[in-house]
Amino acid sequence: MRNGKWISAYAAGAYLFLHLPLLVLAVFSFNASKFTVWEGFSLQWYGQIFENSQLLESTWNSLLIALASTMLATSIGTLCAYGIWKRKAPVLSGSLYLSLVTPEIVTGISLLALFQWSFRFLGLQLGMHTVILAHVAFCLAYVVITVLARLRTFDAALEEAALDLGATPWQAFRLVTLPAILPGVIAAALLAFTVSIDDYVITSLVAGVDSETLPMVVYQMARRGVSPVVNAISTLIVLGLGVLILISERLQR
């Protein structure tokens, strides 16, 4: 009993340390003052979000990039996880974690070098397409790992039974395997969307002049001085991503 109380207190302290800054940020997003002195409740900073054309444009860019990269990464990553599961490739599945532990700055520089080299022959420039490709590259590992975890709980005998009853490999996957692992696929898509819309380091390296995302604009605003508008938009981002993470965790269970 005594150890249980200490563990609970330790966990509460850890969560407080992690989430207290976010709570303070959310509280001051409703502050009527521009400074960190409480002067009354106000929603004016949330209203100013919709009056800022740069914020609205960057939000639209972030949503387009996140949706496109999520759909591509989920489609490719699901098939990749299925292939690894069928072939039992432990080395290949273990190498997926390499991209997760690689620093973002290294990933961003390597992708930028790849784009600059390839664009010499293709005649293209950095833009929305390079950001989407970069996001697909680092979201793939999250999708594959999440779907692969779901596949490892799937009974392969069900797919074999479908093949014995005359189904083609594609029909067995589409009608038997995919419905069974669908919660894992959706959870992987939500996780990929969360990672994509929140990325700053890699995006800032591969983005063009017309493809600024919301994290890039928020960072630029924060460098000029902490504005209550930044507090408001940051609160909305944390709230939206938190809901997606909770849904993803629920689906994985």
C-alpha positions as CSV (number, residue, x, y, z in Angstrom):
1,M,0.0,0.0,0.0
2,R,2.8,2.4,0.9
3,N,4.7,1.6,-2.3
4,G,1.5,2.1,-4.3
5,K,1.0,5.6,-2.9
6,W,4.6,6.6,-3.7
7,I,4.3,5.3,-7.3
8,S,1.0,7.2,-7.7
9,A,2.6,10.3,-6.4
10,Y,5.6,9.9,-8.6
11,A,3.4,9.4,-11.7
12,A,1.3,12.4,-10.8
13,G,4.4,14.5,-10.5
14,A,5.8,13.3,-13.8
15,Y,2.5,14.1,-15.6
16,L,2.3,17.5,-13.9
17,F,5.9,18.3,-15.1
18,L,5.0,17.3,-18.6
19,H,1.6,19.0,-18.9
20,L,1.8,22.0,-16.6
21,P,3.4,24.2,-19.4
22,L,0.6,23.2,-21.8
23,L,-2.0,24.1,-19.1
24,V,-0.4,27.5,-18.5
25,L,-0.3,28.1,-22.3
26,A,-4.0,27.3,-22.6
27,V,-4.9,29.5,-19.6
28,F,-3.1,32.6,-21.0
29,S,-4.6,32.1,-24.4
30,F,-7.9,33.3,-22.8
31,N,-6.1,36.3,-21.1
32,A,-7.3,39.7,-22.1
33,S,-3.8,41.1,-21.7
34,K,-0.9,40.6,-24.1
35,F,1.4,39.8,-21.2
36,T,1.6,37.1,-18.6
37,V,-0.5,39.1,-16.2
38,W,-4.1,38.0,-15.8
39,E,-6.4,40.8,-16.6
40,G,-9.6,38.9,-17.4
41,F,-11.2,36.3,-19.6
42,S,-11.3,37.0,-23.3
43,L,-11.7,35.2,-26.6
44,Q,-10.2,38.0,-28.7
45,W,-7.0,36.1,-29.5
46,Y,-8.9,33.2,-31.0
47,G,-10.8,35.6,-33.1
48,Q,-7.6,37.1,-34.4
49,I,-6.6,33.7,-35.7
50,F,-9.3,33.9,-38.4
51,E,-8.2,37.5,-39.3
52,N,-4.6,36.5,-40.0
53,S,-4.3,35.4,-43.7
54,Q,-0.8,33.9,-43.2
55,L,-2.1,31.7,-40.4
56,L,-5.1,30.5,-42.4
57,E,-3.0,29.8,-45.5
58,S,-0.4,27.9,-43.6
59,T,-3.1,25.9,-41.8
60,W,-4.6,25.0,-45.2
61,N,-1.2,23.9,-46.4
62,S,-0.6,21.8,-43.3
63,L,-3.9,20.1,-43.7
64,L,-3.4,19.3,-47.4
65,I,0.2,18.0,-46.8
66,A,-0.9,15.9,-43.8
67,L,-3.9,14.4,-45.6
68,A,-1.9,13.6,-48.8
69,S,1.1,12.2,-46.9
70,T,-1.2,10.2,-44.6
71,M,-3.1,8.5,-47.4
72,L,0.2,7.7,-49.3
73,A,2.1,6.5,-46.2
74,T,-0.9,4.4,-44.9
75,S,-1.4,2.7,-48.3
76,I,2.3,2.0,-48.9
77,G,3.0,1.2,-45.2
78,T,0.1,-1.3,-44.9
79,L,1.3,-3.3,-47.9
80,C,4.8,-3.1,-46.6
81,A,3.8,-4.4,-43.2
82,Y,1.8,-7.2,-44.8
83,G,4.9,-8.2,-46.9
84,I,7.2,-8.3,-43.9
85,W,4.6,-10.3,-41.9
86,K,4.2,-12.8,-44.7
87,R,8.0,-13.2,-45.3
88,K,9.0,-13.2,-41.6
89,A,11.8,-10.7,-42.1
90,P,13.1,-9.9,-38.6
91,V,16.1,-7.9,-39.9
92,L,14.0,-5.7,-42.2
93,S,11.4,-5.1,-39.5
94,G,14.1,-4.3,-36.9
95,S,15.7,-1.8,-39.3
96,L,12.4,0.2,-39.4
97,Y,13.3,1.6,-35.9
98,L,16.5,3.2,-37.5
99,S,14.4,6.0,-39.0
100,L,12.7,6.6,-35.7
101,V,16.0,7.2,-33.8
102,T,17.7,9.1,-36.6
103,P,17.7,12.9,-35.6
104,E,15.3,14.9,-37.7
105,I,18.0,17.3,-38.8
106,V,19.9,14.4,-40.3
107,T,16.8,13.1,-42.1
108,G,15.9,16.6,-43.3
109,I,19.4,17.3,-44.7
110,S,19.6,13.9,-46.4
111,L,16.2,14.5,-48.1
112,L,17.2,18.0,-49.2
113,A,20.4,16.6,-50.7
114,L,18.4,13.9,-52.5
115,F,15.9,16.4,-53.9
116,Q,18.6,18.9,-55.0
117,W,20.5,16.1,-56.8
118,S,17.5,14.6,-58.5
119,F,15.9,18.0,-59.5
120,R,19.0,18.8,-61.5
121,F,17.8,16.2,-64.0
122,L,14.0,16.7,-63.6
123,G,14.0,20.5,-63.7
124,L,11.8,20.8,-60.6
125,Q,12.1,23.0,-57.5
126,L,11.2,22.7,-53.8
127,G,7.5,23.1,-53.1
128,M,4.5,21.3,-51.7
129,H,5.4,18.1,-53.5
130,T,8.7,17.8,-51.8
131,V,7.2,18.4,-48.4
132,I,4.6,15.6,-49.1
133,L,7.3,13.2,-50.2
134,A,9.4,14.0,-47.1
135,H,6.5,13.5,-44.8
136,V,5.7,10.1,-46.5
137,A,9.3,9.1,-45.9
138,F,9.3,9.6,-42.1
139,C,5.6,8.6,-41.6
140,L,6.2,5.2,-43.3
141,A,8.0,3.7,-40.3
142,Y,5.2,4.7,-37.9
143,V,2.6,3.1,-40.2
144,V,4.5,-0.1,-40.8
145,I,5.3,-0.7,-37.1
146,T,1.7,0.0,-36.0
147,V,0.1,-2.2,-38.7
148,L,2.8,-4.9,-38.1
149,A,1.9,-5.1,-34.5
150,R,-1.7,-5.6,-35.4
151,L,-0.8,-8.3,-37.9
152,R,1.1,-10.3,-35.3
153,T,-2.1,-10.8,-33.4
154,F,-4.0,-12.0,-36.6
155,D,-4.6,-15.7,-37.1
156,A,-2.9,-16.6,-40.4
157,A,-5.1,-19.7,-40.6
158,L,-8.1,-17.5,-41.5
159,E,-6.4,-16.3,-44.6
160,E,-5.2,-19.8,-45.5
161,A,-8.8,-21.0,-45.2
162,A,-10.0,-18.3,-47.6
163,L,-7.3,-19.5,-50.1
164,D,-8.4,-23.1,-49.7
165,L,-12.0,-22.1,-50.5
166,G,-11.0,-20.6,-53.8
167,A,-10.2,-17.0,-53.1
168,T,-7.2,-15.3,-54.8
169,P,-4.4,-13.9,-52.7
170,W,-5.8,-10.4,-53.3
171,Q,-9.3,-11.4,-52.4
172,A,-8.1,-13.1,-49.2
173,F,-6.2,-10.0,-48.2
174,R,-9.0,-7.6,-49.1
175,L,-11.9,-9.6,-47.6
176,V,-10.3,-11.4,-44.7
177,T,-7.0,-9.9,-43.5
178,L,-7.7,-6.2,-44.1
179,P,-11.0,-6.0,-42.2
180,A,-9.4,-7.8,-39.3
181,I,-6.5,-5.4,-39.1
182,L,-8.5,-2.3,-40.1
183,P,-8.4,-0.8,-36.5
184,G,-4.6,-0.9,-36.6
185,V,-4.6,0.7,-40.1
186,I,-6.8,3.5,-38.9
187,A,-4.7,4.0,-35.8
188,A,-1.6,4.1,-38.0
189,A,-3.2,6.7,-40.3
190,L,-4.1,8.9,-37.3
191,L,-0.6,8.6,-35.9
192,A,0.9,9.5,-39.3
193,F,-1.4,12.5,-39.6
194,T,-0.4,13.7,-36.1
195,V,3.3,13.3,-36.9
196,S,2.9,15.0,-40.3
197,I,1.0,18.1,-39.2
198,D,3.3,18.7,-36.2
199,D,6.6,18.5,-38.0
200,Y,8.8,21.5,-38.3
201,V,12.5,20.6,-38.7
202,I,12.3,18.4,-41.8
203,T,9.5,20.6,-43.3
204,S,11.6,23.8,-43.0
205,L,14.4,22.2,-44.9
206,V,12.5,20.8,-47.9
207,A,9.7,23.4,-48.2
208,G,9.5,26.0,-51.0
209,V,8.5,29.7,-50.7
210,D,4.9,28.8,-51.4
211,S,4.6,25.8,-49.0
212,E,4.9,27.2,-45.5
213,T,3.1,25.1,-42.9
214,L,1.5,26.1,-39.6
215,P,4.4,25.0,-37.4
216,M,6.8,27.1,-39.5
217,V,4.6,30.2,-39.2
218,V,4.0,29.7,-35.5
219,Y,7.8,29.5,-35.0
220,Q,8.4,32.7,-37.0
221,M,5.7,34.5,-34.9
222,A,7.2,33.2,-31.6
223,R,10.7,34.4,-32.6
224,R,9.4,37.9,-33.0
225,G,7.9,37.8,-29.4
226,V,5.4,35.6,-27.7
227,S,2.0,36.7,-29.0
228,P,-1.3,35.7,-27.4
229,V,-2.3,34.6,-30.9
230,V,0.5,32.0,-30.7
231,N,-0.9,30.8,-27.4
232,A,-4.4,30.4,-28.9
233,I,-3.3,28.6,-32.1
234,S,-0.9,26.4,-30.0
235,T,-3.8,25.4,-27.7
236,L,-5.9,24.4,-30.7
237,I,-3.1,22.3,-32.1
238,V,-2.5,20.5,-28.8
239,L,-6.2,19.9,-28.3
240,G,-6.7,18.6,-31.9
241,L,-3.6,16.4,-31.8
242,G,-4.5,15.1,-28.3
243,V,-7.9,14.0,-29.5
244,L,-6.3,12.1,-32.5
245,I,-3.8,10.4,-30.3
246,L,-6.5,9.3,-27.9
247,I,-8.5,7.9,-30.8
248,S,-5.5,6.1,-32.1
249,E,-4.7,4.5,-28.8
250,R,-8.3,3.5,-28.4
251,L,-8.3,1.8,-31.9
252,Q,-5.0,0.0,-31.2
253,R,-6.5,-1.6,-28.1
